Amino acid sequence: MYFAALLARTEDGWEASDTELDDVETLSDLTDLAREASVDEDTVLVLIEQEDAWFGVVRVDGEDDPRIYVSDAAAAARSSYGEILLTDELLGKEPGDDGTDLDALDLDGTEDGEADDDDEDDAAGAAGDTARSGPIGDVEILTDLGVDEKELLALDSTDAVGEIAEVLGAAEVLETVR
């Protein structure tokens, strides 16, 4: 189970809207969705929480590149919605780097030398574990809005979205879409 909401800053405070991520496949799609909710190209926050396991914040300010914070990269990597946020850049990977060393492959697709079953299991596990456990991304994403780095890192995934909204003064509007 997940919850996702958009918080758009306006002259009068924050406006909240519930959002479905079923049609969102990429960070670019999510960014476009946030920009559509923007009033006068002001700040829009996309807040996502999944099964009390992790939460993520995407911040879009006008036409600037989105800023991203994820509370637990490994937990988010196991979620289709988390995978949207975990870009190669955020994970520190080169685009298209899937961990395969093409030079070590024979033409038939097998590695040089004989591999035992344990090596194959380790390789398969490593391919699926591209994200480390723990927070990843821009820890200063909400600093100018009242949530400093220390507070963000200390948030518990069970109600982080609610706590962030509380600090922003948007708890009531968020509750209306929850």
C-alpha positions in Angstrom: 0.0 0.0 0.0 1.3 3.4 -0.8 0.2 7.0 -0.4 1.3 9.8 -2.8 0.3 13.5 -2.6 1.3 16.7 -4.3 1.7 19.8 -2.2 1.8 23.0 -4.3 2.9 26.2 -2.7 0.7 29.2 -3.4 0.4 32.8 -2.2 -2.2 31.6 0.4 -0.2 28.6 1.6 -0.2 25.0 0.4 -2.7 23.2 -1.8 -2.8 19.4 -1.6 -4.0 16.9 -4.1 -4.0 13.1 -4.0 -2.2 11.6 -6.9 -2.3 8.2 -8.5 1.1 6.9 -9.7 -0.3 4.1 -11.9 0.4 6.0 -15.1 3.7 7.4 -13.9 6.6 5.3 -15.3 9.6 7.7 -15.0 10.9 10.5 -13.0 10.2 12.7 -16.0 6.5 11.7 -15.9 6.4 12.5 -12.2 8.1 15.9 -12.7 5.6 16.8 -15.5 2.8 15.9 -13.1 4.2 18.1 -10.4 4.7 21.0 -12.9 1.1 20.8 -13.9 0.1 21.3 -10.3 2.4 24.3 -9.9 0.9 27.7 -9.4 3.1 30.4 -11.1 6.0 27.9 -11.3 6.3 27.9 -7.5 7.5 24.9 -5.4 5.7 21.6 -5.7 6.5 18.7 -3.4 5.6 15.1 -4.3 5.4 13.1 -1.1 5.3 9.3 -1.3 5.2 6.7 1.4 5.1 3.0 1.0 3.9 0.5 3.6 5.7 2.3 6.4 9.0 1.0 4.9 10.2 4.1 3.2 9.2 7.6 2.1 10.4 9.9 -0.7 10.2 13.6 -1.4 10.6 15.0 -4.9 10.8 18.8 -5.1 10.2 20.7 -8.3 10.9 24.4 -8.5 9.8 25.8 -11.8 11.9 24.5 -14.7 14.8 23.4 -12.4 15.8 19.8 -12.3 13.9 17.9 -9.6 15.5 17.3 -6.3 15.0 13.9 -4.7 15.3 12.4 -1.2 14.5 8.8 -0.3 14.6 7.5 3.3 15.7 4.0 2.5 17.1 3.3 -1.0 17.1 -0.5 -0.6 13.4 -0.6 0.5 12.5 1.8 -2.3 14.3 -0.4 -4.9 11.9 -3.2 -4.1 9.0 -1.0 -4.9 7.8 -0.1 -8.4 7.1 3.5 -7.2 10.5 3.7 -5.5 12.2 2.7 -8.7 10.8 5.8 -10.3 12.8 7.9 -7.8 16.0 5.9 -7.8 17.7 7.3 -10.9 21.1 6.2 -12.1 22.4 9.6 -11.1 21.0 9.3 -7.6 22.5 5.8 -7.2 25.9 7.1 -8.5 25.8 4.9 -11.6 26.6 5.8 -15.1 23.5 5.7 -17.3 23.0 2.3 -18.8 25.4 0.7 -16.4 23.8 -2.6 -15.4 26.9 -4.0 -13.8 27.7 -6.3 -16.7 31.3 -6.4 -17.8 30.9 -7.1 -21.5 34.7 -7.6 -21.9 34.5 -10.6 -19.5 31.8 -12.4 -21.6 32.5 -14.9 -24.3 30.6 -14.7 -27.5 28.1 -17.3 -26.2 27.3 -15.0 -23.2 29.1 -17.0 -20.6 31.8 -15.6 -18.4 35.4 -16.7 -19.0 36.2 -19.8 -17.0 33.8 -22.1 -15.2 31.5 -20.5 -12.6 30.0 -22.6 -9.8 26.4 -22.2 -8.7 27.4 -20.0 -5.7 29.1 -17.5 -8.0 26.0 -17.4 -10.3 23.7 -16.8 -7.3 26.0 -14.0 -6.0 26.0 -12.3 -9.4 22.2 -12.5 -9.7 21.8 -11.1 -6.2 24.3 -8.3 -6.9 22.3 -7.2 -10.0 19.1 -6.9 -8.0 20.8 -5.0 -5.1 21.8 -1.8 -6.9 20.7 0.4 -3.9 22.3 0.5 -0.5 20.2 0.5 2.6 19.6 3.9 4.2 18.9 7.4 3.0 19.9 8.7 -0.4 19.6 12.0 -2.2 19.4 15.6 -1.3 19.1 15.8 2.5 18.8 19.6 2.3 15.7 19.3 0.1 13.4 20.9 2.7 15.8 23.1 4.7 14.5 26.4 3.4 10.9 25.2 4.2 11.7 24.4 7.9 12.9 20.8 7.9 16.6 20.7 8.3 18.9 17.8 7.4 19.0 16.4 11.0 15.2 16.4 11.3 14.7 14.8 7.8 17.2 12.0 8.6 15.4 11.4 12.0 11.9 11.0 10.5 10.3 7.6 11.0 8.9 6.1 7.9 5.5 5.4 9.6 4.3 9.0 9.4 7.1 11.0 7.8 4.7 12.5 5.2 2.4 13.8 8.0 5.3 15.2 10.0 6.7 17.0 7.0 3.3 18.5 6.2 3.0 19.6 9.9 6.2 21.5 9.7 5.2 23.1 6.4 1.9 24.1 7.9 0.1 21.9 5.4 -1.1 19.1 7.7 -4.8 20.0 7.4 -4.8 20.2 3.6 -2.8 17.0 3.3 -5.3 15.3 5.6 -8.2 16.2 3.3 -6.6 14.1 0.5 -5.5 11.2 2.7 
